[in-house]
């Protein structure tokens, strides 16, 4: 490969709008690894829902562009599809609850089933990479960015569940990217806006934030994403994604796969590294795949120029390009269907039953009855969004529970405040329950139709609430729940 081809092989850009032709042309011209698909790239049908056929066509066009220069490995067609709030592809694809649901359910086999079901649907649309799961260990309400995107506040549980989810994804033919090393769940600033600083020393990081990554590396996960977090114990003032000592720490754990940066167009990086400088700095530090540079042409030129000037060793670019190509070659071999058979994948929406099982296993009662109906006959509903209330009413109607009278169920949506009423239900992170005055407190960790079915079943006494708090909520310790 030429230097220009290698420089393209380590870049994975974003584009604007639903017309992918300009992106396909850029992939061909600059020999790019592929493309990430964001929310505004997703074609919609007449109802405003994702159009699976049109999305498949877009991805096929981008994949074709990635192979236009004759490379034998498939392109990277990626998406952020974690479930919960970070979901690019909505209906008719399956809607998934938050990742914290897996910690509440406490079942690695269930997490693996979910990873497989989620990935199978996006694989059928032509995606080869999903930038999930989130292996960050949340510290609770002081964590403004990750929150319910974390699987648990317990490092060991977070590692076990992230590994299981990732293995399910791989079984469906999609490459996971375990994120965000060196740990984004224990910093108090959002890296989309500014540069968070992780004050913990190495011993504390090893005991908490790094445990899930060690677990993922131990079983051979192919990709780890680095976050835009400054760790003074490693390199003061420099985002981990652009820090040599951070990549050295990651490799020191035995990681031999692809190290991918978080999006290079985020505030934490752009303020310090304008133009193409972020791409060359990350590559020089040890990154292998550079995600979403602000201007991919500028980044490509900067890499080629840096190699020519000797400021970026040619061997470092070679190493990065080889890692990316190797990963994609391996994925292509591992997921190729037998000759004459249809490609692997699953119909949009086919994971709905698995999603519902996750929520039914996760619903957690912090205070209230565990062995009798919490409500009888009818309920009143407040809070949440209009869609939340409509879904709750639909679930209640299916279960024979009336609405408009009776105990007041107050829903707390994403980043919501504490509430009163008779029953407080947190639909995302459970932290607002700690100051809610309702005598009954329930953590649901999701707002899918299946999650509301699980909530109604518990309220009506038709099902138990098996979930346990995956992280402390005020005076309620981790592990709180019905016996």
Buried (B, 14 or more C-beta within 10 A) or exposed (E): BEBBBBBBBBBBBBBEEBEBEEBBEBBBBBBBBBBBBBEEBBBEEEEEBBBBEBBBBBBBBBBEBBBBBEBEBBBBBBBBBBBBBBBBBBEBBBBBBBBBBBBBBBBBEBBBBBBBBBBBBBBBBBBBBBBBBBBBBBBBBEBEBBBBBBBBBBBEBBBBBBBBBBBBBBBBBBBBBBBBBBBBBBBBBBBEEEBBBBEBEEEBBBEBBBBBBBBBBEEEBBBBBBBBBBBEBBBEEBBBBBBBBBBEBBEEBEBEBBBBBBBBBBBBBBEBBEBBBBBBBBBBBBBBBBBBBBBBBBBBBBBBBBBEEEEBEEEBBBBBBBBBBBBBBBBBEEBEEEEEEEEBBBEBBBBBEBBBBBBBBBBBBBBBBEEEEBBEEEBBBEBBEEEBBEBBBBBBEEBEBEBEEBBBBBBBBBEBEBBEBBBBBBBBBBBBBBEBEBEBBBBBBBBBBBBBBBBBBBBBBEBBBBBBBBBBBBEBEBEBBBE
